[in-house]
Amino acid sequence: MRRGDVTADVPPARCDVLVVGSGAGGLSAAVTAASLGLNVIVVEKEAVFGGTTAWSGGWLWIPRNPLAVAAGIVEDAEAPRTYLRHELGPHYDETRVEAFLEQGPRMIDFFQRETAVMFIDGNAIPDFHGASPGAREGGRSVCAAPFDARELGPRFAQLRPPLDLISPWGMGIASGTELRHFLNAMRNWRSFAYVTRRVVWHMLDLVVHRRGMKLVNGNAPSRGSPDRRSTAASTCAYRRQCANC
Ligand SMILES: Cc1cc2nc3c(=O)[nH]c(=O)nc-3n(C[C@H](O)[C@H](O)[C@H](O)COP(=O)(O)OP(=O)(O)OC[C@H]3O[C@@H](n4cnc5c(N)ncnc54)[C@H](O)[C@@H]3O)c2cc1C
């Protein structure tokens, strides 16, 4: 189909919330609305869903996030506020910053509790500008945890593949420990063994599924994505383990 073409093969539908775009912003809104019992439709202009998010590193800068707190990294909001004030300069918008600082940790908690999306901590990852006022040496980042694409069922075929530039043979390399193994593969036997295993499994996936089945980084948040139907009745479909099912 060319840009500008209109198809009439989509039947009319009704919903409480219409979300335009299927990146992290759109799908987060859709999942939240669905969890509140609203009937949601997500529309996407591309043939694949995931947007730029599916190409991304998948890291979220969320000061005071629950994973940091669980690891004993506790700070009040003043330090990240100071950091943002310094980094944003004239673009600092108090209302948005306060909403971000308050709702960011709640958002991570919500996804981990209510959906299949899980996170790994970035407690050892420092802020980009470590010399700026309010900067920390770690504890303000989380990343979507890797997961097996089979969980997505038939929707997997519609998930945007990882960015080819940073994914050899279509194999996404997870930030953190996995990336460290790849960088050390020629210096350390354990890393070499890890990388060999990972590449072999990926090649087997290519033979069997024609695509890597280990979804990492920005590809991983799709775990809570559209076909986990967006209706109140199916809200529990988002859950990894649901006591009611
Ligand atoms: C290689 C790479 C690595 C990155 N790593 C990170 C990182 O680690 N951490 C970080 O914070 N950021 C990172 N980013 C940036 C981050 O990916 C984006 O800021 C984020 O994904 C934007 O999310 P979004 O939901 O706003 O938009 P998108 O994910 O782009 O989603 C928007 C969606 O809307 C659709 N759309 C647009 N217009 C319409 C329309 N009219 N009708 C229907 N659909 C429409 C688009 O097709 C798209 O699918 C990275 C970016 C890249 C490219």
The ligand as a Gaussian input file, in Angstrom:
#p B3LYP/6-31G(d) Opt

LIG

0 1
 C       18.574000       3.223000      18.490000
 C       17.774000       3.983000      19.528000
 C       18.020000       3.756000      20.868000
 C       17.304000       4.462000      21.845000
 N       17.510000       4.162000      23.165000
 C       16.820000       4.813000      24.119000
 C       16.965000       4.461000      25.502000
 O       17.698000       3.534000      25.876000
 N       16.263000       5.179000      26.417000
 C       15.404000       6.193000      26.060000
 O       14.795000       6.799000      26.947000
 N       15.202000       6.506000      24.747000
 C       15.871000       5.836000      23.787000
 N       15.645000       6.136000      22.463000
 C       14.592000       7.108000      22.147000
 C       13.223000       6.404000      22.337000
 O       13.212000       5.215000      21.574000
 C       12.050000       7.282000      21.903000
 O       12.111000       8.531000      22.555000
 C       10.718000       6.605000      22.316000
 O       10.674000       5.275000      21.829000
 C        9.534000       7.386000      21.786000
 O        8.380000       6.674000      22.166000
 P        6.978000       7.109000      21.606000
 O        5.948000       6.150000      22.129000
 O        6.770000       8.561000      21.900000
 O        7.115000       7.026000      20.018000
 P        7.335000       5.742000      19.083000
 O        7.908000       4.580000      19.814000
 O        8.053000       6.192000      17.849000
 O        5.850000       5.373000      18.679000
 C        5.062000       6.231000      17.880000
 C        4.175000       5.353000      17.001000
 O        3.134000       6.136000      16.464000
 C        2.937000       5.748000      15.103000
 N        2.253000       6.877000      14.455000
 C        2.728000       8.105000      14.214000
 N        1.789000       8.849000      13.599000
 C        0.685000       8.061000      13.460000
 C       -0.593000       8.262000      12.888000
 N       -0.947000       9.440000      12.358000
 N       -1.475000       7.228000      12.913000
 C       -1.111000       6.022000      13.435000
 N        0.092000       5.786000      13.998000
 C        0.976000       6.791000      14.001000
 C        4.347000       5.486000      14.604000
 O        4.327000       4.693000      13.447000
 C        4.931000       4.747000      15.820000
 O        4.697000       3.355000      15.752000
 C       16.336000       5.436000      21.468000
 C       16.077000       5.649000      20.109000
 C       16.781000       4.934000      19.146000
 C       16.457000       5.153000      17.691000

